[in-house]
Amino acid sequence: MNLRKLFQLAVFMLSASLCAVPGFAAEEPVSGAPGSQTDAKAVLTKMCDFLAQAKQFSVSIHAGYDVLQETGEKIEFGELRKLTLVRPDRIRVDVERSDGETGLVLFDGQEITVFSPKDKAFARAAKPGDVDHAIFYLLNDLQLRLPLAMMFVTRLPSEMERRVRSVEVVEQDTIMDVPCTHLAARTDEVDFQVWIPSQGDPLPRRVVITYKKAMGQPQFRANLSDWNLSPNPPEDFFVFTPPEGVQRIPFLAELEVAKPDVKKVKKGGKQ
């Protein structure tokens, strides 16, 4: 089995890239023509504070991402994800890729599980703690790349402060499901755009990330809809019971850690 394929399902699950702005007070969103950086920072900060303080929510994420081909051509692939988060220690992401393949990423406060029904396999790692620790463990220790992950951690405001170098209002967009303030921001690694409602709860409606240092500058695009601030899922919603015939396999990062020293094996004459 190609172990790497299994964890491609988790690649676009949750953005290690959407992160960062100074800590200004959250003010009412601006309206009218594009404004100053101060106006843009206030809008972005309000969104970050709101997401970081939400006790629970669910959201549907219809995402597309570029894959650079050997010819230099960029081809878009897509996913539909349903994310449900209950703080402090529950998160579930159900994913369906554009080719029909499905997958699951789950954290129940004790363990992280990634499941591929097509491959009849799952990986699991013990990581007691809260959602923030689980997400950073996925990113740093298990070495999974998870766009939009920072939107779902309580550290979002401080991550914004640390990473964003500039942000500005592009326009007031009237063709989304609700009127939105369209922001464009820059970090050292990526440029990103985000559409935030001009009134009501500042729950983002669209995100576009450009990986400007990657070959071909590919983009990740996501439309966020069906926000629910009181999903109240049952406790067993975050419990994974392996179906019959499904095998457990290690995460790739765990395989790398466990890999033997080839030179020592040869020198000892035994395997």
Backbone bond lengths (Angstrom), bond angles and torsions (degrees), N, CA, C in turn:
res aa  C-N    CA-C-N  psi(-1)  N-CA   C-N-CA  omega(-1)  CA-C   N-CA-C  phi
1 M - - - 1.471 - - 1.523 110.03 -
2 N 1.345 116.53 140.17 1.447 121.33 176.44 1.524 108.78 -81.52
3 L 1.333 116.70 99.66 1.458 120.57 -175.52 1.511 111.61 -62.38
4 R 1.328 116.62 -34.56 1.467 119.30 -178.44 1.518 111.04 -62.17
5 K 1.334 116.34 -34.35 1.460 119.46 -179.07 1.517 111.92 -61.98
6 L 1.336 115.69 -39.30 1.461 119.30 -179.68 1.508 111.82 -56.13
7 F 1.307 116.86 -41.81 1.454 118.99 -172.74 1.516 113.16 -90.09
8 Q 1.340 117.05 0.11 1.455 119.29 168.07 1.525 109.77 -63.66
9 L 1.335 116.43 -25.40 1.460 120.11 178.26 1.516 111.84 -63.82
10 A 1.322 116.55 -26.75 1.463 120.03 -177.56 1.510 111.98 -91.81
11 V 1.346 117.24 -10.32 1.456 120.67 -171.01 1.516 112.37 -57.35
12 F 1.341 116.90 -44.38 1.454 118.77 -177.16 1.524 111.80 -109.36
13 M 1.347 116.82 32.34 1.446 120.36 -175.15 1.502 114.08 -79.14
14 L 1.169 117.46 -47.53 1.429 114.01 -167.45 1.500 113.18 -118.25
15 S 3.749 159.53 -81.09 1.421 140.89 75.47 1.451 107.24 -131.80
16 A 1.228 104.96 107.05 1.434 110.11 170.59 1.497 107.74 -56.72
17 S 1.334 117.92 -2.62 1.445 121.76 -172.97 1.510 113.02 -104.95
18 L 1.322 118.04 -30.83 1.464 119.88 -176.04 1.512 109.20 -83.29
19 C 1.317 117.27 89.49 1.439 118.93 -173.28 1.527 111.63 -153.92
20 A 1.426 122.72 128.14 1.453 128.12 153.69 1.537 128.53 119.60
21 V 1.394 131.52 129.67 1.486 139.10 177.25 1.520 112.06 -173.01
22 P 1.359 118.96 148.13 1.456 120.48 -178.23 1.521 113.10 -57.92
23 G 1.314 116.89 163.22 1.459 119.36 -173.56 1.502 112.98 -91.22
24 F 1.332 114.79 84.48 1.450 119.00 175.75 1.511 108.74 -99.09
25 A 1.329 116.82 164.38 1.462 120.09 -179.61 1.524 110.09 -67.84
26 A 1.321 115.90 144.58 1.460 120.33 177.38 1.521 108.90 -75.17
27 E 1.331 116.66 120.45 1.458 121.73 -178.75 1.520 109.05 -115.47
28 E 1.337 116.57 175.83 1.451 120.25 176.42 1.516 109.16 -67.09
29 P 1.353 118.68 143.96 1.450 121.55 179.00 1.519 111.73 -58.23
30 V 1.327 115.04 149.07 1.451 119.71 178.89 1.515 109.09 -76.36
31 S 1.296 117.26 162.76 1.453 121.33 175.26 1.521 108.35 -141.04
32 G 1.353 114.49 160.55 1.452 118.67 -179.56 1.505 111.98 93.75
33 A 1.330 117.29 -144.29 1.460 122.56 -175.02 1.516 110.78 -73.66
34 P 1.369 116.38 161.69 1.461 119.68 175.83 1.513 111.60 -50.36
35 G 1.341 116.26 138.22 1.449 120.48 -174.25 1.500 113.21 -113.89
36 S 1.321 116.27 -161.56 1.451 123.12 -176.29 1.523 110.79 -81.22
37 Q 1.347 115.26 174.01 1.455 119.89 175.52 1.522 110.84 -62.52
38 T 1.342 116.76 -33.87 1.462 120.02 179.14 1.518 110.30 -61.85
39 D 1.345 117.37 -44.49 1.458 121.20 176.62 1.524 110.56 -60.03
40 A 1.321 117.20 -46.66 1.459 122.15 -178.10 1.527 110.89 -62.96
41 K 1.314 117.20 -41.96 1.459 121.39 179.78 1.528 111.05 -64.05
42 A 1.316 116.35 -37.51 1.464 119.92 179.22 1.522 110.85 -64.61
43 V 1.332 117.14 -41.65 1.462 121.33 179.10 1.527 109.98 -65.15
44 L 1.327 116.35 -47.50 1.464 120.95 -178.67 1.527 111.34 -63.72
45 T 1.317 116.30 -41.64 1.461 120.81 179.90 1.519 111.68 -63.72
46 K 1.322 116.58 -40.06 1.464 119.72 179.43 1.523 110.33 -61.68
47 M 1.329 117.14 -42.40 1.457 120.68 177.33 1.527 111.15 -61.24
48 C 1.337 115.98 -47.13 1.468 120.65 -177.85 1.521 111.92 -61.96
49 D 1.322 116.52 -45.59 1.463 120.52 179.68 1.526 111.09 -62.52
50 F 1.328 116.23 -41.26 1.463 120.27 -177.89 1.527 110.48 -64.24
51 L 1.324 117.83 -47.21 1.461 121.23 -179.41 1.530 111.06 -64.94
52 A 1.331 116.52 -40.57 1.462 120.50 -177.48 1.524 112.07 -66.92
53 Q 1.328 117.11 -29.98 1.461 121.07 -176.19 1.526 113.64 -93.93
54 A 1.327 117.58 -10.16 1.465 120.46 -179.35 1.523 110.26 -64.64
55 K 1.307 117.19 132.25 1.463 121.82 -178.25 1.525 111.63 -76.20
56 Q 1.323 116.47 -31.82 1.457 120.93 177.81 1.524 108.79 -161.60
57 F 1.317 116.08 157.32 1.458 120.96 173.80 1.532 109.19 -170.58
58 S 1.323 114.60 162.66 1.456 121.27 170.04 1.525 107.21 -132.59
59 V 1.343 116.54 154.58 1.454 121.31 -178.12 1.523 109.12 -156.97
60 S 1.325 116.06 145.50 1.462 121.97 173.27 1.523 108.24 -98.08
61 I 1.330 116.19 133.78 1.468 122.00 -176.47 1.515 108.50 -124.48
62 H 1.330 115.98 110.32 1.465 121.68 176.42 1.524 106.88 -97.76
63 A 1.344 116.18 106.51 1.464 121.23 -169.14 1.516 111.94 -115.72
64 G 1.330 115.48 151.56 1.456 122.84 172.39 1.514 108.76 -135.93
65 Y 1.317 116.94 145.22 1.464 120.23 -178.64 1.521 110.14 -144.25
66 D 1.338 115.68 145.40 1.456 122.38 -179.26 1.519 110.86 -83.62
67 V 1.321 115.79 139.19 1.466 121.79 172.02 1.523 107.20 -121.25
68 L 1.329 116.53 117.68 1.454 122.03 -177.55 1.523 110.36 -74.85
69 Q 1.336 117.00 126.83 1.455 122.21 179.43 1.533 110.64 -89.71
70 E 1.318 116.36 165.55 1.465 120.50 179.48 1.518 111.69 -61.02
71 T 1.332 116.81 -26.16 1.468 121.40 179.79 1.534 112.24 -77.73
72 G 1.337 116.83 -9.18 1.455 121.00 -175.16 1.515 112.85 95.78
73 E 1.338 116.63 -8.86 1.462 121.33 178.44 1.520 110.19 -73.93
74 K 1.338 116.69 142.83 1.458 121.95 175.94 1.530 109.27 -103.89
75 I 1.334 115.79 125.55 1.460 122.30 179.54 1.531 108.28 -113.71
76 E 1.327 115.95 134.24 1.459 119.77 -179.99 1.525 111.35 -91.96
77 F 1.347 115.43 134.37 1.449 122.91 171.00 1.524 107.60 -118.82
78 G 1.318 116.02 158.02 1.461 118.21 -173.75 1.512 113.42 -130.83
79 E 1.327 115.16 166.37 1.455 123.54 177.32 1.522 109.46 -149.68
80 L 1.304 115.85 151.63 1.456 122.09 168.91 1.515 107.13 -119.61
81 R 1.327 116.58 122.37 1.459 121.05 -177.35 1.525 110.21 -122.66
82 K 1.315 114.70 142.77 1.462 121.42 173.42 1.516 107.26 -117.62
83 L 1.318 116.83 113.97 1.457 122.01 -177.48 1.519 110.08 -108.65
84 T 1.322 115.86 132.01 1.464 122.46 175.77 1.520 108.32 -127.15
85 L 1.326 116.91 125.82 1.461 122.43 -177.06 1.522 109.45 -127.95
86 V 1.321 116.26 131.78 1.470 122.42 173.41 1.521 106.76 -129.84
87 R 1.321 116.82 112.31 1.460 120.63 179.86 1.532 109.93 -78.18
88 P 1.346 116.97 145.22 1.459 123.42 16.81 1.525 115.60 -96.08
89 D 1.352 119.56 -11.02 1.462 117.39 -163.65 1.525 114.97 -143.90
90 R 1.331 117.80 36.86 1.454 119.72 177.12 1.525 110.04 -138.26
91 I 1.328 116.40 131.53 1.464 120.16 172.93 1.524 108.69 -152.43
92 R 1.315 115.14 140.39 1.461 121.82 177.57 1.515 109.23 -138.58
93 V 1.347 116.34 135.12 1.453 121.63 177.40 1.528 108.25 -129.58
94 D 1.332 116.26 114.31 1.461 121.88 173.65 1.525 107.93 -98.00
95 V 1.332 116.53 133.27 1.457 120.16 -174.32 1.520 110.78 -129.18
96 E 1.327 115.80 141.28 1.465 122.27 170.20 1.514 108.18 -128.70
97 R 1.326 116.42 119.64 1.454 121.01 -179.40 1.514 110.71 -81.49
98 S 1.350 116.36 165.91 1.462 121.35 -176.75 1.524 112.44 -64.24
99 D 1.351 118.06 -20.85 1.461 120.57 177.51 1.523 112.37 -89.67
100 G 1.340 117.13 5.68 1.453 121.32 177.64 1.518 114.45 94.11
101 E 1.344 118.32 -10.37 1.462 121.01 -179.63 1.531 109.72 -70.55
102 T 1.316 116.85 140.86 1.453 121.60 -177.70 1.523 110.77 -117.38
103 G 1.311 115.91 164.82 1.459 120.60 178.56 1.513 110.67 -164.20
104 L 1.325 115.16 174.72 1.457 121.45 -176.00 1.520 109.48 -146.91
105 V 1.325 116.54 135.94 1.461 123.05 168.32 1.521 106.58 -121.65
106 L 1.331 116.61 130.01 1.456 120.53 -171.52 1.523 110.06 -141.17
107 F 1.357 115.25 137.80 1.464 121.20 172.11 1.521 107.81 -131.60
108 D 1.347 116.19 125.79 1.463 120.78 -174.86 1.524 113.80 -111.64
109 G 1.344 116.10 15.73 1.460 120.16 -178.08 1.508 112.99 95.73
110 Q 1.335 116.54 -16.40 1.457 121.48 -179.34 1.524 112.96 -125.15
111 E 1.340 116.26 -37.84 1.459 120.61 -174.56 1.524 111.26 -137.82
112 I 1.329 115.31 150.68 1.460 123.41 173.14 1.519 107.73 -104.02
113 T 1.328 116.61 129.52 1.460 121.32 -179.32 1.520 110.03 -126.71
114 V 1.337 116.92 135.38 1.460 123.89 171.61 1.521 107.39 -121.13
115 F 1.348 117.30 125.99 1.461 121.82 -172.83 1.523 110.85 -126.46
116 S 1.335 116.81 133.30 1.459 123.49 175.06 1.526 109.41 -118.97
117 P 1.336 119.00 102.98 1.461 120.35 178.58 1.527 113.16 -59.19
118 K 1.338 117.30 -39.05 1.458 120.19 -178.18 1.520 111.63 -61.58
119 D 1.336 117.02 -41.82 1.458 121.27 -179.15 1.527 112.53 -86.72
120 K 1.333 116.03 -3.29 1.465 121.14 -178.80 1.527 110.58 51.09
121 A 1.311 115.45 49.68 1.465 120.64 -177.39 1.517 109.68 -149.99
122 F 1.334 115.14 151.96 1.453 120.89 174.24 1.522 108.67 -142.81
123 A 1.326 115.55 154.92 1.466 122.50 174.01 1.514 107.67 -120.45
124 R 1.325 115.97 148.43 1.468 120.10 -176.52 1.523 109.06 -144.64
125 A 1.340 115.75 137.83 1.462 121.34 177.85 1.514 109.14 -132.90
126 A 1.335 116.38 133.85 1.461 120.75 176.75 1.520 109.58 -73.55
127 K 1.342 116.97 127.41 1.459 121.71 177.73 1.520 109.11 -155.57
128 P 1.344 118.00 73.38 1.469 120.22 178.82 1.530 110.31 -60.61
129 G 1.323 116.33 140.78 1.462 120.18 178.69 1.512 111.18 147.87
130 D 1.335 115.81 -156.39 1.457 119.72 -178.18 1.525 110.81 -102.06
131 V 1.340 115.27 179.68 1.461 120.91 -177.36 1.519 111.50 -61.29
132 D 1.340 117.30 -41.00 1.464 120.09 179.57 1.523 111.33 -55.95
133 H 1.338 116.42 -49.24 1.460 120.18 -178.96 1.525 111.17 -63.71
134 A 1.319 116.94 -37.35 1.459 120.07 179.64 1.526 111.19 -64.91
135 I 1.324 116.90 -43.82 1.463 120.24 -178.95 1.521 111.07 -65.68
136 F 1.332 117.05 -44.44 1.460 118.79 179.62 1.530 111.52 -68.25
137 Y 1.328 117.43 -28.77 1.462 120.41 175.15 1.530 109.85 -68.02
138 L 1.322 117.09 -40.75 1.460 120.81 175.94 1.521 111.19 -59.79
139 L 1.333 116.15 -42.76 1.457 120.79 -176.61 1.524 112.61 -74.08
140 N 1.324 116.92 -48.00 1.464 121.25 -170.28 1.521 113.97 -90.06
141 D 1.319 117.25 -41.78 1.468 120.38 -175.24 1.521 112.80 -93.02
142 L 1.328 116.55 -45.19 1.454 119.35 178.77 1.523 112.31 -85.42
143 Q 1.339 116.51 -8.13 1.463 123.51 172.13 1.526 112.53 59.48
144 L 1.332 116.67 39.05 1.452 121.29 173.14 1.519 109.13 -94.84
145 R 1.316 116.27 139.47 1.460 121.76 178.79 1.520 107.59 -94.18
146 L 1.339 116.92 120.30 1.454 120.74 -168.95 1.529 111.59 -129.59
147 P 1.319 119.21 82.51 1.462 121.18 178.81 1.529 112.34 -53.80
148 L 1.313 115.89 139.48 1.467 126.67 -179.33 1.516 113.88 77.81
149 A 1.339 118.08 2.38 1.466 120.00 -178.33 1.517 112.13 -57.17
150 M 1.328 118.13 -39.31 1.461 120.82 -175.92 1.526 112.79 -65.29
151 M 1.327 117.28 -21.06 1.456 119.44 178.45 1.522 111.99 -67.83
152 F 1.334 116.88 -15.84 1.455 120.38 -171.46 1.522 112.85 -114.27
153 V 1.327 117.84 17.28 1.457 121.03 176.39 1.524 109.44 -116.08
154 T 1.335 115.72 153.13 1.464 119.80 -179.14 1.520 111.86 -70.74
155 R 1.326 117.12 -14.23 1.464 121.64 178.46 1.525 112.66 -83.42
156 L 1.335 117.44 5.56 1.466 120.07 -177.73 1.527 113.38 -51.79
157 P 1.355 120.38 -48.05 1.471 118.37 -179.87 1.523 113.32 -59.84
158 S 1.343 118.69 -42.63 1.463 120.39 -179.35 1.527 111.38 -71.25
159 E 1.345 116.90 -32.61 1.464 119.58 176.41 1.521 110.12 -66.00
160 M 1.315 116.83 -39.60 1.459 120.52 175.99 1.524 110.74 -61.29
161 E 1.324 115.48 -44.39 1.462 119.82 -179.80 1.520 111.67 -60.55
162 R 1.315 115.83 -36.99 1.465 120.26 -175.92 1.528 113.23 -77.37
163 R 1.319 117.13 -31.42 1.461 118.77 -168.41 1.524 116.53 -105.26
164 V 1.342 118.35 -37.63 1.464 119.84 -173.91 1.526 110.95 -72.12
165 R 1.304 115.44 130.38 1.472 121.62 178.89 1.528 111.93 -97.37
166 S 1.320 117.52 -32.12 1.460 121.14 177.48 1.518 109.16 -155.97
167 V 1.334 116.11 152.77 1.463 121.68 177.97 1.519 107.85 -152.71
168 E 1.336 116.46 141.41 1.457 120.37 -179.60 1.518 110.27 -145.66
169 V 1.339 114.86 157.14 1.459 120.86 174.71 1.522 108.67 -81.69
170 V 1.333 116.70 125.67 1.464 121.45 177.56 1.518 110.37 -83.52
171 E 1.344 115.52 -50.76 1.462 120.65 -178.91 1.519 108.86 -170.73
172 Q 1.326 115.02 171.96 1.455 122.09 169.87 1.528 107.11 -96.94
173 D 1.312 117.07 109.75 1.466 123.24 -173.32 1.524 109.51 -88.92
174 T 1.328 116.90 124.53 1.468 121.40 -176.34 1.524 112.74 -107.18
175 I 1.337 119.20 3.29 1.462 119.92 -174.28 1.534 112.99 -107.28
176 M 1.344 117.65 5.69 1.459 119.91 171.36 1.526 108.75 -77.86
177 D 1.343 118.24 -175.81 1.461 119.30 178.93 1.524 111.37 -66.88
178 V 1.349 116.74 -25.92 1.458 123.41 171.67 1.525 107.14 -136.30
179 P 1.351 119.08 155.29 1.465 120.07 176.76 1.529 110.49 -58.77
180 C 1.331 116.69 134.49 1.463 121.29 -175.20 1.519 112.23 -130.77
181 T 1.323 115.65 150.08 1.455 122.01 169.11 1.520 107.47 -89.42
182 H 1.328 114.91 120.62 1.468 121.71 -178.30 1.531 107.86 -93.14
183 L 1.347 116.06 116.49 1.462 122.03 -179.42 1.523 110.81 -108.71
184 A 1.332 116.28 148.78 1.462 122.60 171.93 1.527 107.64 -125.78
185 A 1.323 117.01 129.30 1.467 121.61 -176.29 1.525 110.35 -133.11
186 R 1.342 115.09 158.68 1.466 120.81 -179.60 1.519 109.94 -129.80
187 T 1.326 115.94 137.65 1.455 122.75 169.53 1.516 107.19 -121.72
188 D 1.323 117.39 178.78 1.460 119.94 179.37 1.525 111.61 -65.51
189 E 1.330 117.20 -33.38 1.463 121.21 -173.82 1.523 113.85 -98.32
190 V 1.333 117.32 -34.69 1.464 120.53 -175.12 1.525 110.62 -138.70
191 D 1.329 114.71 160.77 1.460 122.78 163.18 1.523 106.29 -106.36
192 F 1.339 117.04 143.20 1.455 117.60 175.88 1.520 110.89 -141.63
193 Q 1.325 114.64 153.38 1.456 123.11 175.05 1.529 107.89 -121.70
194 V 1.325 115.83 147.34 1.460 119.84 178.66 1.526 108.71 -146.10
195 W 1.324 115.20 139.50 1.456 122.46 179.53 1.530 108.05 -107.88
196 I 1.341 117.39 117.84 1.460 123.31 -174.18 1.527 109.25 -120.79
197 P 1.335 118.83 130.30 1.464 120.64 -179.49 1.528 112.25 -52.34
198 S 1.327 115.60 138.08 1.462 121.42 -178.57 1.520 112.04 -77.49
199 Q 1.333 117.40 -19.13 1.455 122.51 177.86 1.517 109.06 -136.95
200 G 1.322 115.84 157.17 1.458 119.82 178.53 1.521 112.30 76.99
201 D 1.327 116.49 -160.45 1.458 121.27 -178.56 1.530 110.62 -64.25
202 P 1.328 118.03 132.25 1.472 121.68 -176.13 1.530 112.00 -83.11
203 L 1.325 116.60 58.01 1.455 121.58 179.86 1.529 108.79 -89.49
204 P 1.318 118.97 117.74 1.465 121.70 -171.81 1.522 112.40 -60.34
205 R 1.329 115.62 142.57 1.458 121.99 -178.76 1.533 112.50 -103.32
206 R 1.318 116.73 -25.11 1.472 119.27 -178.33 1.528 108.95 -155.04
207 V 1.343 115.54 143.75 1.461 122.19 176.70 1.526 108.22 -136.21
208 V 1.322 116.22 135.76 1.463 122.02 173.09 1.520 107.88 -128.42
209 I 1.333 116.63 126.14 1.464 121.98 -179.85 1.519 108.97 -118.48
210 T 1.330 117.14 130.00 1.455 122.57 175.51 1.516 109.11 -110.75
211 Y 1.333 116.73 119.57 1.466 121.72 179.56 1.526 107.93 -85.84
212 K 1.333 115.03 84.96 1.462 120.56 -167.40 1.518 113.95 -70.65
213 K 1.316 118.67 -17.48 1.461 120.89 179.02 1.524 112.80 -97.02
214 A 1.332 116.53 -5.31 1.464 120.48 178.10 1.520 109.63 -86.52
215 M 1.314 116.15 152.02 1.460 120.88 -179.61 1.520 110.28 -59.17
216 G 1.324 116.37 127.67 1.452 121.60 179.86 1.511 114.69 81.93
217 Q 1.334 117.34 -2.52 1.461 123.22 -178.46 1.539 112.03 45.57
218 P 1.329 117.49 60.87 1.471 120.23 179.51 1.520 111.70 -65.62
219 Q 1.319 115.58 160.43 1.459 121.50 179.86 1.524 111.36 -120.97
220 F 1.337 114.06 153.96 1.455 123.81 169.60 1.514 106.31 -118.76
221 R 1.330 117.03 131.11 1.467 121.37 -177.75 1.524 109.00 -128.90
222 A 1.319 116.49 139.42 1.465 119.22 -178.99 1.522 110.67 -146.19
223 N 1.329 115.96 132.22 1.453 122.83 169.72 1.523 107.98 -102.67
224 L 1.332 116.88 128.21 1.461 122.47 -176.83 1.527 109.57 -110.36
225 S 1.326 115.91 126.59 1.464 120.19 -175.10 1.527 110.25 -143.57
226 D 1.318 115.60 176.37 1.472 122.27 177.26 1.527 112.30 55.85
227 W 1.334 117.18 38.56 1.461 120.15 176.42 1.537 109.52 -61.40
228 N 1.324 115.62 136.28 1.466 121.47 176.66 1.518 107.09 -138.20
229 L 1.319 117.23 117.32 1.460 121.92 -177.89 1.525 112.74 -87.78
230 S 1.335 117.09 -0.89 1.473 120.58 177.92 1.524 109.95 -140.95
231 P 1.344 118.00 60.65 1.467 119.04 -178.82 1.528 112.80 -68.24
232 N 1.355 117.02 -31.41 1.462 122.74 178.36 1.538 113.04 45.60
233 P 1.335 118.12 57.16 1.465 120.14 -179.79 1.527 111.20 -71.10
234 P 1.325 118.14 153.58 1.466 120.63 177.07 1.526 110.27 -67.97
235 E 1.319 117.08 158.58 1.462 121.56 -176.10 1.520 111.63 -60.98
236 D 1.342 117.70 -37.29 1.462 119.27 -177.87 1.527 112.81 -73.70
237 F 1.323 117.90 -3.97 1.465 121.45 175.54 1.532 110.41 -63.68
238 F 1.321 117.29 -25.06 1.460 122.19 -177.87 1.533 112.38 -104.36
239 V 1.323 116.26 15.92 1.469 121.56 179.20 1.522 108.96 -106.11
240 F 1.338 117.06 129.70 1.460 121.22 177.92 1.525 110.13 -109.57
241 T 1.318 115.16 120.50 1.461 121.72 174.53 1.519 107.67 -112.74
242 P 1.325 118.42 114.39 1.474 120.49 -176.64 1.529 111.68 -58.71
243 P 1.324 117.77 128.64 1.468 119.88 175.60 1.533 110.58 -64.57
244 E 1.307 116.29 161.75 1.458 120.98 178.67 1.526 110.28 -61.86
245 G 1.316 116.25 137.02 1.457 121.01 178.71 1.508 114.63 87.80
246 V 1.323 117.34 1.31 1.467 121.67 179.44 1.527 109.20 -94.95
247 Q 1.329 117.38 133.56 1.455 121.30 -179.58 1.521 111.53 -105.48
248 R 1.314 114.98 150.81 1.460 121.26 176.65 1.527 109.47 -92.99
249 I 1.326 116.40 133.75 1.456 122.12 178.17 1.527 108.81 -129.81
250 P 1.323 119.34 159.77 1.468 121.14 -179.41 1.515 111.65 -80.54
251 F 1.330 115.97 157.62 1.454 121.04 169.14 1.524 108.99 -66.81
252 L 1.335 116.06 151.49 1.458 120.06 -179.69 1.524 111.78 -59.04
253 A 1.328 116.85 -38.93 1.466 119.90 -179.92 1.517 110.86 -63.08
254 E 1.330 116.87 -34.05 1.460 120.26 177.89 1.525 110.63 -69.26
255 L 1.342 116.36 -35.45 1.461 119.47 176.99 1.517 111.38 -64.54
256 E 1.349 116.03 -39.15 1.465 119.94 179.74 1.529 110.70 -64.05
257 V 1.325 117.11 -41.74 1.466 120.75 179.45 1.520 111.31 -65.00
258 A 1.340 115.67 -36.77 1.460 119.86 -176.69 1.515 113.74 -84.67
259 K 1.341 117.48 -5.70 1.459 120.41 -176.64 1.531 110.44 -62.09
260 P 1.342 118.57 130.91 1.468 120.62 -179.03 1.508 112.51 -71.79
261 D 1.328 115.96 157.46 1.456 122.49 174.75 1.523 107.50 -75.58
262 V 1.342 116.69 109.00 1.461 121.58 -173.58 1.519 111.41 -59.52
263 K 1.327 117.20 -41.17 1.459 120.54 -178.58 1.521 110.88 -62.09
264 K 1.319 117.12 -42.00 1.456 120.23 -179.58 1.517 111.19 -66.86
265 V 1.341 117.44 -37.54 1.456 120.89 179.46 1.523 110.28 -63.36
266 K 1.346 116.73 -44.31 1.447 120.27 -179.84 1.524 111.31 -66.07
267 K 1.291 115.89 -42.35 1.453 119.91 -178.48 1.496 111.84 -63.67
268 G 1.313 117.42 -35.30 1.467 120.86 -178.91 1.513 112.60 -79.36
269 G 1.313 117.40 -14.20 1.439 120.26 177.46 1.510 114.18 78.07
270 K 1.345 117.03 3.36 1.459 120.61 179.38 1.523 110.05 -131.76
271 Q 1.310 113.91 158.05 1.456 118.89 178.56 1.502 111.40 -111.78
